[in-house]
Amino acid sequence: MREDETLALLSEGCEFIPNRSEHHRSDLFETRLMLTRAVCITGEEAAEVFYEPGRFTRKGALPQTTLRLLQDRGSVQVLDGEAHRWRKRMFMSLMSPKGIRRLTEGADDCWRAWLGRWEGAHEVVLLGEVEEILCSAACAWAGVPLSESEARQRTREFAAMIDGAGSVGPRNWRGHILRRRTERWIRGIVGRVRAGELDAPEGSAAHAIAFHKGPDGEPLEEEVAAVELINVPRPVVAVARFVCFAALALHEHPECARELRTGDDGHLERFVQEVRRYYPFFPFVGGRAREDFGWRGRRFARGTWVLLDLYGTNRDARIWGDPEVFRPDRFRQWDGSPFGFIPQGGGDHHADHRCAGEWITIELVKEAVRVLTGSMRYEVPEQDLSIDFSRMPAVPRSRFVISGVRPTARGS
């Protein structure tokens, strides 16, 4: 029997699969996690295999302690086939250019409000503050009322779900305790929208989810509707991790900050994509084989637990020359492959399990970088900026502290 490597996974995080793939000199290896056999795969070809339509199900692919925090039972991510595609279309309807623009404009308004609060503050811990900015913007965009006094509490709840998802023990338990509060709150929102007591704008997530009907013509159960509505602001709050890494990249590569102040939107987009490629987020995505199949001379029996390496694929030297170098201009030559660049998953946004909010992530991080480089000046005091890989999703140990914040006119 193979040695169980759960403790190694919790210690190494995003580096767990890349480390062993390098050791085995293979894109595929077998291990045991949580006393269960798991096959780990990495690379562009592996991603293409993993996202072959209908090949894998997400059911049983995540520990319940993680699933309950990130998606929960009945959510779109654990559906298969036509049920998944039907629900996914509802989510994709929220991702229109107009809808995304409304969200980013709301986030920009929040950034401006928070800059006034930060001016004169001794120090600002960027991660927590950006989580609150994004929580406030996401709830307003989703049609979920959130008072200023309530924003901090809801931010704390969403942040605990994200921070506890890849852990065991107290951090995970805290995430579950706080999620129960969120669920009670959101169920009340859904009930009020359906009863006509709360006017959720048509086209908002609250309206779309509350009145969504499945292929059978029936509305979602209130509990499932609440789960899906939580799945709108929660991943937006998680984007604060990418914003933190963008700030770290600006600090570690000041030449990028100078170029961004004078460059065009194309340069900004390449910078944000390189942040998503270079820095760690979630380490892998899991699936269970729906039918027997073969790959690389190995038979995958129905039910085999497979983990696709996200971080390692984004650092694969066969895809990305000099992958350990932060170089935004590499995206000038990127071919747009949905399998070689997978920070939030791969495949087709509409047909498979690729993250529906990926476009939102890109635009929110772009807006944050515009603020960091054009609307404010700040110092970065001495701190521990090393990345804590034992946290999944990963984060700089200091959560990126800034001081001496001074709002400026954009472009100055």
Secondary structure as UniProt FT lines:
FT   HELIX           6..12
FT   HELIX           13..15
FT   HELIX           16..24
FT   STRAND          28..33
FT   TURN            34..35
FT   STRAND          36..41
FT   HELIX           44..50
FT   TURN            53..54
FT   STRAND          56..57
FT   TURN            59..60
FT   HELIX           64..70
FT   TURN            73..74
FT   HELIX           76..78
FT   HELIX           81..92
FT   HELIX           93..95
FT   HELIX           97..118
FT   TURN            119..120
FT   STRAND          124..125
FT   HELIX           126..142
FT   HELIX           148..164
FT   TURN            165..166
FT   HELIX           170..195
FT   TURN            202..203
FT   HELIX           205..210
FT   TURN            215..216
FT   HELIX           222..230
FT   TURN            231..232
FT   HELIX           233..252
FT   HELIX           254..262
FT   HELIX           265..278
FT   STRAND          284..289
FT   STRAND          293..295
FT   TURN            296..297
FT   STRAND          298..300
FT   TURN            302..303
FT   STRAND          305..309
FT   HELIX           310..314
FT   TURN            317..319
FT   TURN            323..324
FT   HELIX           328..332
FT   TURN            338..340
FT   TURN            343..344
FT   TURN            349..351
FT   TURN            356..357
FT   HELIX           358..374
FT   STRAND          376..379
FT   STRAND          387..388
FT   TURN            389..390
FT   STRAND          395..396
FT   TURN            397..398
FT   STRAND          401..407
FT   TURN            410..411
//
